[in-house]
């Protein structure tokens, strides 16, 4: 596995962000997503759900 120190930042001036491709998921549907992409998406959605539930619980406690 490649360490973070071995990943160079993008230097192309046409890119919108300096986020390395290893941390992004393609927005196109030309090919079937890889297993890594599927795992990243699943983890992101689970984290988002956890955050949403935490916020809802805090708001509920504020109401009580």
C-alpha positions in Angstrom: 0.0 0.0 0.0 1.3 3.5 -0.9 2.0 5.8 2.0 0.6 9.3 2.0 4.1 10.7 1.7 4.4 9.0 -1.7 1.3 10.8 -3.1 2.2 14.0 -4.9 -0.4 16.8 -5.1 -1.9 17.6 -8.4 -0.1 20.3 -10.2 -2.4 20.6 -13.2 -3.8 24.2 -13.1 -7.1 23.1 -14.7 -8.2 21.0 -11.7 -10.7 22.4 -9.3 -9.1 21.1 -6.1 -5.8 19.7 -5.0 -7.4 16.4 -3.8 -5.5 13.4 -5.1 -7.4 11.0 -7.4 -6.9 8.2 -4.8 -9.4 10.0 -2.6 -12.1 10.7 -5.2 -14.8 8.7 -6.9 -15.5 9.2 -10.5 -18.8 11.0 -11.3 -19.3 9.1 -14.6 -21.1 5.8 -15.0 -19.1 4.6 -18.0 -17.7 1.6 -16.0 -18.8 -0.5 -13.1 -17.5 1.0 -9.8 -14.5 -0.9 -8.4 -14.7 -2.7 -5.0 -12.7 0.1 -3.5 -15.1 2.7 -4.8 -18.1 0.7 -3.5 -16.4 0.4 0.0 -15.6 4.1 0.1 -19.2 5.0 -0.8 -20.6 2.6 1.8 -18.4 3.9 4.5 -19.2 7.5 3.6 -23.0 6.8 3.7 -22.7 5.0 7.0 -20.7 7.8 8.5 -23.2 10.3 7.2 -26.1 8.3 8.7 -24.2 8.2 12.1 -23.8 12.0 12.1 -27.4 12.5 11.1 -28.6 10.3 14.0 -26.3 12.1 16.4 -27.7 15.5 15.4 -31.2 14.2 15.7 -30.6 12.9 19.2 -29.0 16.2 20.3 -32.0 18.2 18.9 -34.4 15.8 20.6 -32.6 16.3 24.0 -32.8 20.1 23.5 -36.6 19.9 23.0 -37.1 17.8 26.2 
